[in-house]
Amino acid sequence: ASTLKKRELSDMCRIDPRMILLQVLITAVCMFWISSPMGIFLEICSLLLFLLYLRLPGQALHLAAYFAVADLLFELTAFYPMPLFIERLCFLLHRLSPMVGIMILSIRSISVSQLVTGTQKLHCPRKMALTVAVALRFIPTISQELSQIRDALKTRGVPLNIVTFVKAPVLTTEYILVPFMMRGVRVADELSASAVTRAIESPAPRGERIPTKIRPKDIIYLALVLAADVGILLYDHLG
């Protein structure tokens, strides 16, 4: 009985992948017009509510912690003189925090197979679907790659921490980005080969283990996304 109740609750919170894809598109477009810190804060709050509805409290907590740190760093740059590089980095971390939130939501709420099926039903170009699918498979490996880079730097006597970054921000960034890009190319090639072996390039329509159809709650979910983003835009420009 408890297992059946969990399945019913999971099905109640599951949203059609097409609605998630449209939410990603709507949020990305709205971020071009949202400019004030309050608008960004409201966008983060709306994403936190959607994450909680999708039963992803851990991801909501991670997003809240990320935004708290990014907002604190952004506010500190307004009161304390810092190098231009650090100021721009803090600005980008704060400005792009809603995109981090929508990335977390899309990765955790839909699988790669659901993504490909959703783009197929939205009649999106297959090349775009393949690109997004490989990107979604690559993003979860970022933390693993950074952990390996940190261990490699530690063995060479270069600890990767905040103190090292503050002392030499450009050099520390170089130590991270160069090996990360090299490893990223290798991982992307491996993911592409894995996708090809799974017949992701096949022109035949993909089958569905769980049939996806738009239900009233999916329409309500998308309407709430539109209402939240439009309301934030109006507040940002007219408030």
N, C-alpha and C positions, 0 to 999 in steps of 0.2 A: 504494500500500500504506500509506504514511504517513497519507494522508487518510482511508482506511478505518479505520485504527487510532484516529485522533483522533475519528472519529464514534462508534466503539464505546466509547471511553473517556467521551465526552460523554454517550452514552446510559446508560452504567453509573452516572454520577453524577447523572443527571437524576431528580428526584423528582416524583411526581404533584402537581399544584398543590393538590389537596384536602388532601394531607398538610401542605403548607406553610401553608395557611389554618388548619388545625387546630393547627399548632404556634404560629402567631401568637395564636390564642385561648387556648391552654393557658398560654403564657408570660405573656400579659396578665393572666389570672386569678391565676396564681401570684404576680405582682408585688404583689398586694394583701396577701399574707400574708408576703412576705419583707421583713424589716425591718432585719436586721443588716448591717453593711458586708461581713462575710465571706460572707453569703448572696448579696449583690449581686455580689461578686467571683466566686463559684462560678458564678453564672448567666452572667456575662460569659465565663468560661472555656468553659462548655458551648456558648455561641453561637459562640465562636471555632472550636471543633472542628467544629461543623456547617458553618460557612462554609468551612473547609478541605476538608471532605468534598465540598462542592458545587463545589470548584475555584474558589473566590473568594478567593485569598490577598491580593489588593490590598485588598478590602473588610475582610478580617480584620485587616490591618495598620492600616487607618484606624480600626476600632473599638478596637483595642488602644491606639492613640495617643490617641484621644478619652478612653477610660477612664483612662489614665494621667494626663492633664491634669486631668480632673474629680476624680479621687481625690486628686491633689496639692492642688488648690484646697480640697477638702473638709477635708483634714487640716490645712491652714494656718489655716483658720477656727477650729480647736480650740486653736491655740497663740498666735495673734495676734488682738488685738481689731480687729474690722472693723465697718463700718456694717451695720445689720440687713438692709438691702436686699441687700448683697453676700453676707452669710451665707446668706440664704434662696435666693439665686440659685445659689450653689455647692452647697447642699444639693439643690436640684432637679436640677442638672446631674448630680450623682452618683447621686441616687435613680432618675432616669429613664434612666440609661445602658443598662440591659437593653432598654428599649423602643426606644432608638436602634439597638441591635444587631438586634433582631427586625425593625425597619423596613428596615434595610440588607439583611438576608437576604431579606425578602419582595420588595423592589423589584428586587434583582439576580437572584434565582433564578427568578422567573416574570414573564411579560409580561402586559400588560393583557388581551389576548385570552384567555390561559390563565386569568387571574383570573376573567373573566366566565364562561368555560366551567366552571371549577371551582365557582363559586357556583351556577351553574345545575344542576350535577349534585348539589350538596349541598342543593338545593331551598331556597336562601336567598331571601328577598324580593328582587324585582327592584330596588326602590328602594335597598336596601342595597348591592346589587352595583354600581349606577350611581354611588352616592356614593363607594364605595371605589375604583372604577375612575378616577373623576375625580381623587380625592386622590392616587392613585399616579402619575398623569400630572403632577400639580402639584408633587409633592415634588422631582423632579429639577430643576425650574426655580428652586428657592429660591436655590441658589448663584449663578445668573445674575442674579437680581433683586437679591440683596445686593451683588453686584459692581457693578451699575449704580448702586445707591444710594451705595456707597462712592465711586465716581467723581464722582457729582453733589455729594456733600459736600466732596470734595477741591477741586473747582472753586470752591466757596464759602468756602474757607479753613478748613474743619472736617475735619482728618484723622481718619479712623476707625481708632483703634488702642487698645492697652491703656492707654497713658498718658492718653488723652482719656477713656476709660471710668472709670479710677480717679479722675480729677479731678472729673468730673461724671457719675456713673453714671445718674442719673435723666434728665438732659437728653440724654445720648447715646442712651439707650434710646428716648426719644421721637423723636429724629432718625431712628432706624432703623425703629421700629414704624409710625409714621404713614404714611410713603411706602410701606412694605412692604405694609401692609393695603390701601392704595388700589390698588397695582399687583396685589396678590393677587386682588382682586375682578375686575379686568379680565381677568387670566389665567384665572381660574376660568370666567368667562363664555365666553371663547374656547375653552377645552377642552370645555365643555358643548356649545357649538355644533358643534365638531368631532365629538364623540361622536354627536350627533343625526344629522349628515349621514352617518355610517357605520352608521346604522340600529341603534344600540345599544338603542333602545327597542322594537324589533320583538319581538312576542310569540312569533315562530317560533323553534324551537330553533336554536342556532348550530351551524354546521358546524365540523369539526375538520380542520385541515391535518395535524396529528400526532395520531393517536388516543390518547386518554388512558384507561388502565385501571390499576387497582390491581394491582401486582405484589408478590411476597413481600418484595422489598427495601423497598418503600414501607411495608409493615406493620412491618418491622423498624425502619425509620427512625422511625416514629411511636412505636413501643414504646421506643426509646432516648430520644426526647424526653420521654415520660411518666416513664421511670425516672429521668432526670436531674432533672426538675423535682420529682418526689416526693421523691427523695433530698435535694435542696437544702432543700425544705420541712421534712423531718424533721430535718435537721442544724440548720436555723435555729431550730427550736422545741424540740428535744430535746438538741441538742449542747451 
